[in-house]
């Protein structure tokens, strides 16, 4: 065999591998995104925000329960007022309304 024929046979042998690699590089991200193996930036941000909000609401609820013996027996308006009283510091990254609403929900339990 001449060197040219050897190179052509190697190229023909590598052609299916290269085609499969290109298809995998194009289809792989689409398939993994469709199946849920990738997390978008917005989803990650929302989950992080919810967990931080839950932590602030837990702190608020503990402070409010220390102030009132049985906060679960209060009606919704009273729980809301109690939560607004013990909402977290003004430097909190969320609006007081979000934290106080979550705090009032935790007090209902």
KEKE-3310 file (N, C-alpha, C; in steps of 0.2 Angstrom, whole numbers, plus 5000, padded with zeros to 4 digits):
npx = (5004:5002:5008:4998:4986:4986:4983:4971:4963:4964:4958:4945:4942:4941:4931:4917:4918:4922:4910:4900:4905:4903:4889:4886:4891:4883:4870:4870:4870:4857:4849:4853:4848:4834:4831:4833:4845:4853:4854:4846:4851:4841:4833:4842:4844:4832:4829:4839:4836:4823:4828:4836:4826:4818:4826:4827:4814:4812:4820:4813:4801:4805:4809:4796:4789:4795:4790:4776:4766:4758:4757:4751:4737:4733:4723:4724:4727:4732:4743:4750:4753:4761:4772:4777:4781:4793:4801:4815:4831:4833:4843:4841:4841:4829:4812:4803:4790:4790:4797:4790:4777:4781:4785:4773:4766:4774:4772:4759:4759)
npy = (4994:5011:5027:5036:5029:5023:5034:5038:5027:5027:5039:5036:5027:5035:5044:5040:5041:5054:5060:5055:5061:5075:5075:5072:5082:5092:5088:5083:5094:5099:5087:5085:5096:5096:5084:5088:5089:5100:5116:5131:5148:5157:5148:5143:5155:5158:5147:5149:5162:5158:5149:5158:5167:5159:5156:5169:5170:5160:5165:5176:5170:5163:5173:5180:5169:5169:5180:5179:5167:5157:5157:5151:5151:5163:5175:5178:5191:5196:5188:5192:5206:5203:5197:5207:5215:5208:5207:5204:5213:5230:5230:5218:5208:5207:5212:5219:5214:5202:5194:5196:5190:5177:5174:5175:5164:5154:5155:5151:5138)
npz = (5000:4996:5004:5002:5000:5013:5021:5016:5019:5033:5036:5031:5041:5052:5050:5054:5068:5070:5065:5074:5085:5083:5082:5095:5102:5098:5100:5114:5124:5122:5125:5138:5144:5142:5149:5162:5168:5168:5176:5175:5176:5182:5189:5198:5205:5210:5219:5228:5233:5239:5249:5257:5261:5268:5279:5285:5288:5297:5308:5312:5316:5327:5335:5337:5343:5355:5360:5361:5368:5362:5347:5336:5339:5336:5326:5308:5305:5317:5318:5307:5311:5322:5316:5308:5317:5322:5311:5301:5301:5294:5284:5277:5263:5256:5253:5267:5267:5260:5269:5281:5277:5275:5288:5295:5290:5295:5308:5310:5310)
capx = (5000:5006:5006:4992:4981:4985:4980:4964:4960:4963:4952:4938:4940:4940:4925:4911:4920:4921:4903:4897:4908:4900:4882:4886:4893:4877:4864:4871:4867:4850:4846:4854:4844:4828:4830:4833:4852:4856:4850:4846:4853:4835:4831:4846:4843:4825:4830:4844:4832:4819:4831:4837:4820:4815:4830:4825:4807:4813:4822:4807:4796:4807:4808:4789:4786:4797:4786:4769:4767:4755:4756:4747:4730:4731:4720:4729:4729:4737:4750:4754:4756:4767:4777:4779:4785:4799:4804:4823:4834:4832:4848:4840:4841:4822:4807:4800:4783:4791:4799:4784:4772:4783:4785:4767:4764:4777:4768:4752:4760)
capy = (5000:5017:5031:5040:5024:5022:5040:5038:5022:5030:5045:5033:5024:5040:5047:5039:5043:5062:5062:5054:5067:5081:5075:5072:5089:5097:5085:5082:5099:5099:5082:5086:5102:5093:5079:5092:5088:5107:5121:5138:5153:5159:5143:5143:5161:5157:5142:5152:5167:5155:5147:5163:5170:5154:5157:5175:5169:5156:5169:5180:5166:5161:5179:5181:5164:5170:5186:5177:5160:5152:5161:5148:5152:5170:5175:5180:5198:5197:5185:5197:5211:5200:5195:5214:5218:5205:5206:5205:5220:5234:5228:5212:5208:5206:5217:5217:5211:5195:5191:5195:5185:5170:5173:5174:5157:5149:5156:5148:5131)
capz = (5000:4996:5009:5001:5001:5020:5024:5014:5023:5040:5035:5031:5047:5057:5048:5058:5074:5070:5064:5080:5090:5081:5083:5102:5104:5096:5103:5121:5128:5121:5128:5145:5146:5141:5154:5168:5171:5169:5180:5173:5181:5185:5193:5204:5209:5214:5224:5233:5236:5243:5255:5262:5263:5273:5285:5288:5291:5303:5313:5314:5319:5333:5340:5338:5348:5362:5363:5362:5370:5357:5341:5331:5340:5334:5319:5303:5306:5323:5316:5302:5315:5326:5311:5306:5323:5323:5304:5301:5301:5288:5279:5274:5255:5254:5256:5273:5266:5259:5276:5286:5275:5277:5295:5298:5288:5300:5315:5309:5311)
cpx = (5004:5004:5000:4986:4980:4982:4973:4960:4959:4958:4946:4937:4938:4933:4919:4912:4919:4914:4899:4899:4904:4892:4881:4887:4887:4871:4864:4868:4860:4846:4847:4849:4836:4826:4831:4840:4855:4851:4851:4848:4847:4833:4835:4845:4837:4826:4834:4840:4827:4822:4833:4831:4817:4820:4828:4818:4807:4815:4817:4802:4798:4807:4801:4786:4789:4793:4779:4770:4764:4753:4751:4739:4728:4728:4726:4731:4734:4743:4754:4757:4762:4773:4781:4783:4792:4802:4811:4825:4833:4837:4847:4839:4834:4817:4804:4793:4784:4793:4793:4779:4775:4784:4778:4764:4768:4774:4762:4753:4761)
cpy = (5006:5022:5035:5035:5023:5028:5040:5033:5024:5035:5041:5029:5029:5044:5046:5041:5051:5064:5061:5059:5073:5081:5075:5079:5094:5094:5084:5088:5100:5093:5083:5091:5099:5088:5082:5091:5095:5111:5128:5143:5156:5154:5143:5149:5161:5153:5145:5158:5164:5152:5152:5166:5165:5155:5163:5174:5165:5160:5173:5176:5164:5167:5180:5176:5165:5176:5184:5169:5155:5156:5158:5149:5159:5170:5178:5187:5199:5194:5189:5203:5209:5199:5202:5217:5215:5203:5207:5212:5223:5232:5221:5213:5208:5211:5214:5213:5204:5191:5190:5191:5178:5168:5171:5167:5152:5150:5152:5140:5129)
cpz = (5000:5002:5008:5002:5009:5023:5022:5018:5031:5041:5035:5037:5053:5056:5052:5065:5075:5069:5070:5086:5089:5083:5091:5105:5103:5100:5111:5125:5128:5125:5136:5148:5147:5147:5161:5172:5172:5173:5177:5178:5185:5190:5199:5208:5213:5220:5230:5237:5241:5250:5260:5265:5269:5280:5289:5292:5297:5309:5316:5318:5326:5338:5342:5343:5355:5365:5365:5363:5365:5351:5336:5333:5338:5327:5314:5304:5311:5322:5312:5306:5319:5322:5309:5311:5324:5316:5305:5300:5294:5283:5276:5267:5252:5257:5262:5272:5264:5265:5280:5284:5276:5284:5298:5296:5293:5307:5315:5311:5319)
residu = (UNK:UNK:UNK:UNK:UNK:UNK:UNK:UNK:UNK:UNK:UNK:UNK:UNK:UNK:UNK:UNK:UNK:UNK:UNK:UNK:UNK:UNK:UNK:UNK:UNK:UNK:UNK:UNK:UNK:UNK:UNK:UNK:UNK:UNK:UNK:UNK:UNK:UNK:UNK:UNK:UNK:UNK:UNK:UNK:UNK:UNK:UNK:UNK:UNK:UNK:UNK:UNK:UNK:UNK:UNK:UNK:UNK:UNK:UNK:UNK:UNK:UNK:UNK:UNK:UNK:UNK:UNK:UNK:UNK:UNK:UNK:UNK:UNK:UNK:UNK:UNK:UNK:UNK:UNK:UNK:UNK:UNK:UNK:UNK:UNK:UNK:UNK:UNK:UNK:UNK:UNK:UNK:UNK:UNK:UNK:UNK:UNK:UNK:UNK:UNK:UNK:UNK:UNK:UNK:UNK:UNK:UNK:UNK:UNK)
# end
